[in-house]
Amino acid sequence: MKNNPLPRLDREGDLRERLLPHCRLKYGEVWNDPEGRHRVACIDATNYDQVTNLVGARKPELAIQDPPYNLVAFDEQPLSNYIRWCHRWVQLTIDCLAGNSAFYVWLGADQDNDFQPLPDFMLMMRQMGMKSRSFITMRNQRGYGTQHNWMAVRQELLYYVKGSPTFTVQYTEIPKILRGYYKHVNGQMTENIERSRSENIRPGNVWVDIQQVFYRMEENVSGCYAQKPLKAIDRIVLASSSPGDTVLDFFAHSGTTLLSCERHQRRCLTADIDPIYCEITIRRLERFRITGKTGWQNQNPFDIETAADEREPLLF
Ligand SMILES: C[S@@+](CC[C@H](N)C(=O)[O-])C[C@H]1O[C@@H](n2cnc3c(N)ncnc32)[C@H](O)[C@@H]1O
């Protein structure tokens, strides 16, 4: 297969200039799915008018937010500014959500810098009127660290609720092998495998069974620097929403939440401030509908445009 990767598209000024004319959305605009299901907006997650225009009258039952973490992936800014910025989009998320709804937030914790912004974000959330439900850790395969410290391989995921939303227990593909946890049921001594509803174990709040996205995976979207694995988003969507529900995601990037919603008959309202990531999100959905493929593997979403470009080939 042709190997045609793109660099991080938020950083490459020249390449951005070449790709922007091919993006359907300009800042402030909304794309309506011709099949009438989803919406993608090129907006700022902290802008009240833009967010309310995206959401409209039907309140989402689930929000999955994956903001920039104030770490390497984003222009670093003072922590207090970052938390003030988070307060604005969190408040808008809460205002948009249905009375019974779930709210998930992916966040980083910089071990070389007082674990910011995770603890500060958690303290801020205490003032927001949501109820905390779980603090999930997903294990990455790659990480950062040195020979003098534990390698950082965790991704934090916070789960809050408003009212009493739906929750469906999920299972991993890891079979139960350990017998034990004996308990009396109707006068009989039973062990855990007899009592359970699945042959497999539950993920619990430490997810060790999900492969981080890398270029050899079909779902890989080259040009994206912070793509979440589809399996992780599927797990959230299946646990915390029902078919026909609406899911909100202000930070689309590669469009993983949108794709998961399409695959599981949910409606997705998603946004990104960057027109290039909005275009990638729309193209990922369109490609899935035509080919059933979840990403571009080691090709890229702008293959046609970059191949048609008469100038020097893209070498990085
Ligand atoms: C960590 S990535 C999200 C990754 C996504 N969950 C995925 O699986 O591809 C964060 C995204 O937020 C976008 N972003 C940054 N500031 C924003 C803002 N104020 N409003 C909307 N989107 C923003 C960035 O352009 C980036 O694409």
The ligand as an SDF file (V2000), in Angstrom:
LIG
                    3D

 27 29  0  0  0  0  0  0  0  0999 V2000
   -7.3080   16.3830   21.9270 C   0  0  0  0  0  0  0  0  0  0  0  0
   -7.9880   16.8070   20.3850 S   0  0  0  0  0  0  0  0  0  0  0  0
   -9.4620   15.8220   20.3460 C   0  0  0  0  0  0  0  0  0  0  0  0
   -9.2250   14.3840   19.8570 C   0  0  0  0  0  0  0  0  0  0  0  0
  -10.4680   13.5950   19.4660 C   0  0  0  0  0  0  0  0  0  0  0  0
  -11.1360   13.0790   20.6230 N   0  0  0  0  0  0  0  0  0  0  0  0
  -10.1340   12.4340   18.5380 C   0  0  0  0  0  0  0  0  0  0  0  0
  -10.3130   11.2690   18.8920 O   0  0  0  0  0  0  0  0  0  0  0  0
   -9.6660   12.6870   17.4290 O   0  0  0  0  0  0  0  0  0  0  0  0
   -8.5250   18.4640   20.6980 C   0  0  0  0  0  0  0  0  0  0  0  0
   -9.1280   19.2140   19.5080 C   0  0  0  0  0  0  0  0  0  0  0  0
   -9.7420   20.4030   20.0520 O   0  0  0  0  0  0  0  0  0  0  0  0
   -9.6630   21.4350   19.0770 C   0  0  0  0  0  0  0  0  0  0  0  0
   -9.8490   22.7300   19.8000 N   0  0  0  0  0  0  0  0  0  0  0  0
   -8.9330   23.4420   20.4780 C   0  0  0  0  0  0  0  0  0  0  0  0
   -9.5000   24.5500   21.0180 N   0  0  0  0  0  0  0  0  0  0  0  0
  -10.8130   24.5160   20.6790 C   0  0  0  0  0  0  0  0  0  0  0  0
  -11.9220   25.3710   20.9340 C   0  0  0  0  0  0  0  0  0  0  0  0
  -11.7900   26.4900   21.6630 N   0  0  0  0  0  0  0  0  0  0  0  0
  -13.1330   25.0300   20.4440 N   0  0  0  0  0  0  0  0  0  0  0  0
  -13.2790   23.9010   19.6890 C   0  0  0  0  0  0  0  0  0  0  0  0
  -12.2620   23.0680   19.4010 N   0  0  0  0  0  0  0  0  0  0  0  0
  -11.0480   23.3600   19.8920 C   0  0  0  0  0  0  0  0  0  0  0  0
   -8.3100   21.2450   18.4290 C   0  0  0  0  0  0  0  0  0  0  0  0
   -8.2890   21.8240   17.1330 O   0  0  0  0  0  0  0  0  0  0  0  0
   -8.1730   19.7060   18.4330 C   0  0  0  0  0  0  0  0  0  0  0  0
   -8.5420   19.2070   17.1660 O   0  0  0  0  0  0  0  0  0  0  0  0
  1  2  1  0
  2  3  1  0
  2 10  1  0
  3  4  1  0
  4  5  1  0
  5  6  1  0
  5  7  1  0
  7  8  2  0
  7  9  1  0
 10 11  1  0
 11 12  1  0
 11 26  1  0
 12 13  1  0
 13 14  1  0
 13 24  1  0
 14 15  1  0
 14 23  1  0
 15 16  2  0
 16 17  1  0
 17 18  1  0
 17 23  2  0
 18 19  1  0
 18 20  2  0
 20 21  1  0
 21 22  2  0
 22 23  1  0
 24 25  1  0
 24 26  1  0
 26 27  1  0
M  CHG  2   2   1   9  -1
M  END
$$$$
